[in-house]
Amino acid sequence: MCVKIVTDSTCDLPKALTDTLEITVLPCHIHFADRSYLDGIDITSKEFYAKLDHSSLYPTSAAPSLGSFTDSYRSLIENGASSVLSIHISSKLASTYNTAVLAAESVAKSIIRPFDSGQLSLGTGLLVEAAARAAQAGETLEAIVKQITELSRRTYAYATADTLKYLRRSGRISQIVAGVGTVLQIRPVVHIHLGQVGLELARTSRQSMDRLVSILRNLGPLERLAIVHTGVPEKAASLAEQVEKFAPNQGIEFSVDVSPAIGVHFGPGAVGFVAVKRKP
């Protein structure tokens, strides 16, 4: 058995790791007024935020094309894959998973399994990594799906942004809440678990950071912990310092600047964490 893993660029795993684990990463698209970019290939996170500062029109993101999915699936099968597990950002947040389903149906539905992570960023990435390690260990497709389904139930992502503006523009929260937040300088605290997205509001940046620390404390013993941010490594380092005491034995495993395809929706200045609760 040879199971191959496919994901999209919103998984935010370091390239060195995806190369080592032979994970196929399909880039999302970032559309500015003047041109389109392939996420992580034509534009880096740093370049994205610099361009965002000078863009008069709001950029948008899009899933990898149907053709890129079908080409990748066919290539993997032609090169010896007995099955393909395609793990993607929550279907509640993007159309990527649905595109994967269409591609699987057109190529080889019986041996290609699209999987909705119910997550974003490293919330998806940690599932992808676990699947790839299991695949390299010779696990069957069904065994891997069972493993990451259980893992997804214990995976949580939380983040706070400097402003509600970008979430409002992207349509991820209501116009009314965004308007109130702009007036009162309220900071959103967003969470996602099993595809369910929630929103809390904090009055100040300090309160939103304190809320993140409190949430992490209350999650209980952890198996894994990672930090995510949008172009603010110093803010990520500050959060890491505050939550390090809650980290498992291996410490905080990653601190990543998230994909521009996610940064489009949060804007610069967001910071948060992805945590996996320890098995009972």
MARBA-149440 format. One record per residue (C-alpha): chain; x, y, z. Coordinates in nm, 3 decimals, decimal comma, always signed. Each point is the difference from the previous one (the first is absolute). Layout:
chain / u / v / w
A / X / Y / Z
...
end
This chain:
chain / u / v / w
A / +0,000 / +0,000 / +0,000
A / +0,125 / +0,347 / -0,088
A / -0,218 / +0,284 / +0,131
A / +0,093 / +0,349 / -0,115
A / -0,108 / +0,320 / +0,172
A / -0,122 / +0,318 / -0,172
A / -0,085 / +0,331 / +0,166
A / -0,021 / +0,370 / -0,083
A / +0,224 / +0,293 / +0,090
A / -0,219 / +0,113 / +0,290
A / +0,135 / -0,294 / +0,206
A / +0,303 / +0,219 / +0,090
A / +0,242 / -0,288 / +0,051
A / +0,366 / +0,094 / -0,062
A / +0,118 / -0,096 / -0,350
A / +0,289 / -0,202 / +0,139
A / -0,251 / -0,220 / +0,182
A / -0,237 / -0,046 / -0,295
A / +0,298 / -0,091 / -0,219
A / +0,128 / -0,254 / +0,253
A / -0,344 / -0,160 / +0,043
A / -0,068 / +0,011 / -0,378
A / -0,319 / +0,202 / +0,041
A / -0,144 / +0,157 / -0,314
A / -0,096 / +0,361 / +0,076
A / -0,230 / +0,175 / -0,248
A / +0,031 / +0,381 / +0,009
A / -0,307 / +0,217 / +0,046
A / -0,043 / +0,315 / -0,207
A / +0,034 / +0,359 / +0,124
A / -0,168 / +0,261 / -0,219
A / +0,103 / +0,366 / +0,011
A / -0,133 / +0,259 / -0,243
A / +0,315 / -0,008 / -0,212
A / +0,069 / -0,375 / -0,010
A / -0,051 / -0,341 / +0,158
A / +0,257 / -0,197 / +0,199
A / +0,052 / -0,360 / +0,101
A / +0,009 / -0,011 / +0,378
A / +0,352 / -0,072 / +0,126
A / +0,144 / -0,022 / -0,351
A / -0,047 / +0,339 / -0,167
A / -0,044 / +0,192 / +0,326
A / +0,123 / -0,044 / +0,355
A / -0,184 / +0,106 / +0,315
A / +0,235 / +0,296 / +0,044
A / -0,055 / +0,115 / -0,358
A / -0,375 / -0,047 / +0,038
A / -0,032 / +0,233 / +0,301
A / +0,225 / +0,261 / -0,161
A / -0,222 / -0,006 / -0,308
A / -0,316 / +0,004 / +0,213
A / +0,111 / +0,330 / +0,156
A / +0,014 / +0,167 / -0,342
A / -0,300 / -0,163 / -0,165
A / -0,304 / +0,221 / -0,062
A / -0,222 / -0,304 / -0,064
A / -0,048 / -0,287 / +0,242
A / +0,172 / -0,322 / -0,116
A / -0,182 / -0,332 / -0,011
A / +0,105 / -0,363 / +0,022
A / -0,114 / -0,307 / -0,190
A / +0,043 / -0,375 / +0,025
A / +0,244 / -0,188 / -0,223
A / -0,154 / -0,064 / -0,341
A / -0,185 / -0,319 / -0,087
A / +0,269 / -0,070 / -0,257
A / +0,280 / +0,020 / +0,256
A / -0,183 / -0,259 / +0,211
A / -0,065 / -0,241 / -0,286
A / +0,356 / +0,033 / -0,132
A / +0,146 / -0,068 / +0,346
A / -0,225 / -0,298 / +0,064
A / +0,077 / -0,157 / -0,339
A / +0,374 / +0,056 / +0,043
A / +0,005 / -0,165 / +0,343
A / -0,196 / -0,302 / -0,124
A / +0,217 / -0,035 / -0,312
A / +0,307 / +0,005 / +0,225
A / -0,116 / -0,285 / +0,220
A / -0,248 / +0,135 / +0,255
A / -0,257 / -0,266 / +0,090
A / -0,218 / +0,268 / +0,159
A / +0,001 / +0,375 / +0,065
A / -0,115 / +0,182 / +0,313
A / -0,072 / +0,367 / -0,074
A / -0,029 / +0,210 / +0,320
A / -0,119 / +0,360 / -0,017
A / -0,112 / +0,314 / +0,180
A / -0,349 / -0,011 / +0,149
A / -0,277 / -0,003 / -0,261
A / -0,173 / +0,265 / +0,214
A / +0,282 / +0,242 / -0,082
A / +0,100 / -0,077 / -0,360
A / -0,104 / -0,196 / -0,308
A / +0,322 / -0,203 / -0,010
A / -0,147 / -0,321 / +0,142
A / -0,293 / +0,012 / -0,245
A / +0,243 / +0,043 / -0,289
A / +0,193 / -0,303 / +0,126
A / -0,323 / -0,203 / +0,002
A / -0,075 / +0,094 / -0,361
A / +0,355 / -0,087 / -0,107
A / -0,010 / -0,335 / +0,180
A / -0,328 / -0,089 / -0,174
A / +0,148 / +0,081 / -0,340
A / +0,327 / -0,189 / +0,051
A / -0,050 / -0,307 / +0,220
A / -0,264 / +0,035 / +0,268
A / +0,065 / -0,346 / +0,144
A / +0,361 / +0,069 / +0,098
A / +0,004 / +0,377 / +0,067
A / -0,138 / +0,112 / +0,337
A / -0,058 / +0,374 / +0,053
A / -0,001 / +0,090 / +0,371
A / -0,150 / +0,315 / +0,153
A / +0,233 / +0,095 / +0,285
A / -0,257 / +0,229 / +0,163
A / +0,299 / +0,224 / +0,070
A / +0,231 / +0,262 / -0,147
A / +0,373 / +0,073 / +0,002
A / +0,198 / -0,240 / +0,220
A / -0,331 / -0,142 / +0,124
A / -0,009 / -0,163 / -0,343
A / +0,377 / -0,031 / -0,014
A / +0,033 / -0,218 / +0,308
A / -0,257 / -0,242 / -0,144
A / +0,191 / -0,004 / -0,328
A / +0,328 / -0,069 / +0,177
A / -0,152 / -0,285 / +0,202
A / -0,149 / -0,153 / -0,315
A / +0,330 / +0,022 / -0,188
A / +0,195 / -0,163 / +0,284
A / -0,256 / -0,280 / +0,019
A / +0,018 / -0,045 / -0,378
A / +0,378 / -0,028 / +0,013
A / -0,038 / -0,259 / +0,276
A / -0,210 / -0,213 / -0,238
A / -0,345 / +0,060 / +0,149
A / -0,303 / -0,060 / -0,222
A / -0,222 / +0,282 / -0,124
A / -0,284 / -0,101 / +0,232
A / +0,232 / -0,016 / +0,302
A / +0,139 / +0,346 / -0,077
A / -0,346 / +0,152 / -0,044
A / -0,107 / -0,150 / +0,333
A / +0,311 / +0,143 / +0,169
A / -0,037 / +0,355 / -0,128
A / -0,377 / +0,000 / +0,061
A / +0,070 / -0,068 / +0,366
A / +0,281 / +0,258 / +0,000
A / -0,229 / +0,266 / -0,151
A / -0,233 / -0,031 / +0,301
A / +0,285 / +0,108 / +0,228
A / +0,131 / +0,284 / -0,219
A / -0,087 / +0,364 / +0,071
A / +0,105 / +0,328 / -0,163
A / -0,038 / +0,345 / +0,158
A / +0,118 / +0,340 / -0,122
A / -0,050 / +0,367 / +0,070
A / +0,028 / +0,275 / -0,261
A / +0,081 / +0,370 / +0,033
A / -0,321 / +0,096 / -0,175
A / -0,333 / -0,138 / -0,120
A / +0,050 / +0,173 / -0,336
A / +0,146 / -0,291 / -0,193
A / -0,243 / -0,257 / +0,141
A / -0,283 / +0,235 / -0,099
A / +0,135 / +0,045 / -0,352
A / +0,041 / -0,372 / -0,047
A / -0,359 / -0,063 / +0,107
A / +0,099 / -0,220 / +0,295
A / -0,193 / +0,209 / +0,256
A / -0,304 / +0,221 / -0,020
A / +0,019 / +0,358 / -0,119
A / -0,178 / +0,114 / +0,318
A / +0,254 / -0,153 / +0,240
A / +0,285 / +0,135 / -0,212
A / -0,146 / +0,349 / +0,010
A / -0,029 / -0,004 / +0,378
A / +0,351 / -0,135 / +0,029
A / +0,145 / +0,275 / -0,215
A / -0,156 / +0,270 / +0,216
A / +0,104 / -0,152 / +0,332
A / +0,337 / -0,133 / -0,118
A / -0,111 / -0,349 / +0,100
A / +0,235 / -0,292 / -0,069
A / -0,152 / -0,326 / -0,126
A / +0,098 / -0,336 / +0,147
A / -0,083 / -0,267 / -0,257
A / -0,002 / -0,374 / +0,057
A / -0,061 / -0,306 / -0,214
A / -0,060 / -0,360 / +0,101
A / -0,152 / -0,278 / -0,213
A / -0,103 / +0,255 / -0,260
A / -0,190 / +0,219 / +0,245
A / +0,119 / +0,362 / +0,004
A / -0,061 / +0,222 / +0,303
A / +0,068 / +0,364 / +0,080
A / +0,059 / +0,182 / +0,329
A / +0,070 / +0,370 / +0,040
A / +0,264 / +0,160 / +0,223
A / +0,020 / +0,372 / +0,071
A / +0,379 / +0,033 / -0,021
A / +0,298 / -0,176 / -0,150
A / +0,117 / -0,092 / +0,349
A / -0,336 / -0,154 / +0,086
A / -0,002 / -0,204 / -0,321
A / +0,348 / -0,137 / +0,075
A / -0,100 / -0,077 / +0,358
A / -0,303 / -0,184 / -0,136
A / +0,220 / -0,219 / -0,220
A / +0,216 / -0,093 / +0,299
A / -0,310 / -0,076 / +0,210
A / -0,151 / -0,218 / -0,273
A / +0,319 / -0,199 / -0,038
A / +0,027 / -0,050 / +0,375
A / -0,357 / -0,136 / +0,011
A / +0,049 / -0,242 / -0,290
A / +0,184 / -0,227 / +0,242
A / +0,302 / -0,224 / -0,061
A / +0,131 / +0,035 / -0,355
A / +0,158 / -0,240 / -0,245
A / +0,121 / +0,267 / -0,245
A / +0,017 / +0,379 / -0,012
A / +0,092 / +0,241 / -0,279
A / -0,013 / +0,379 / -0,047
A / -0,137 / +0,172 / -0,311
A / +0,009 / +0,365 / -0,104
A / -0,047 / +0,238 / -0,294
A / +0,323 / +0,191 / -0,049
A / +0,073 / +0,073 / +0,369
A / +0,276 / -0,233 / +0,123
A / +0,065 / +0,216 / +0,306
A / -0,364 / -0,030 / +0,107
A / +0,016 / -0,376 / -0,060
A / +0,312 / -0,021 / +0,215
A / -0,178 / +0,189 / +0,279
A / -0,295 / -0,240 / -0,010
A / +0,237 / -0,298 / -0,007
A / +0,174 / +0,128 / +0,311
A / -0,333 / +0,032 / +0,183
A / -0,130 / -0,347 / -0,092
A / +0,321 / -0,203 / +0,004
A / -0,085 / -0,132 / +0,347
A / -0,309 / -0,171 / -0,146
A / +0,194 / -0,170 / -0,280
A / +0,059 / -0,377 / +0,003
A / +0,347 / -0,147 / +0,058
A / +0,122 / +0,070 / -0,352
A / -0,088 / +0,367 / +0,045
A / -0,146 / +0,230 / -0,264
A / +0,069 / -0,182 / -0,326
A / -0,064 / +0,268 / -0,263
A / -0,036 / +0,376 / -0,023
A / -0,113 / +0,084 / -0,352
A / -0,101 / +0,302 / -0,203
A / -0,322 / -0,130 / -0,151
A / -0,074 / -0,030 / -0,368
A / -0,112 / +0,317 / -0,183
A / -0,315 / -0,196 / -0,091
A / -0,090 / +0,016 / +0,370
A / +0,159 / +0,341 / +0,060
A / -0,248 / +0,148 / -0,248
A / -0,275 / -0,061 / +0,256
A / +0,183 / +0,105 / +0,318
A / +0,226 / +0,279 / -0,123
A / +0,340 / +0,080 / +0,153
A / +0,047 / -0,012 / +0,377
A / -0,195 / -0,316 / +0,084
A / +0,145 / -0,260 / +0,236
A / -0,126 / -0,325 / +0,146
A / +0,065 / -0,364 / +0,065
A / -0,088 / -0,349 / -0,113
A / -0,023 / -0,257 / +0,278
A / -0,064 / -0,373 / +0,013
A / -0,145 / -0,124 / +0,326
A / +0,159 / -0,308 / +0,153
A / -0,197 / -0,322 / -0,035
A / -0,212 / -0,075 / +0,307
end
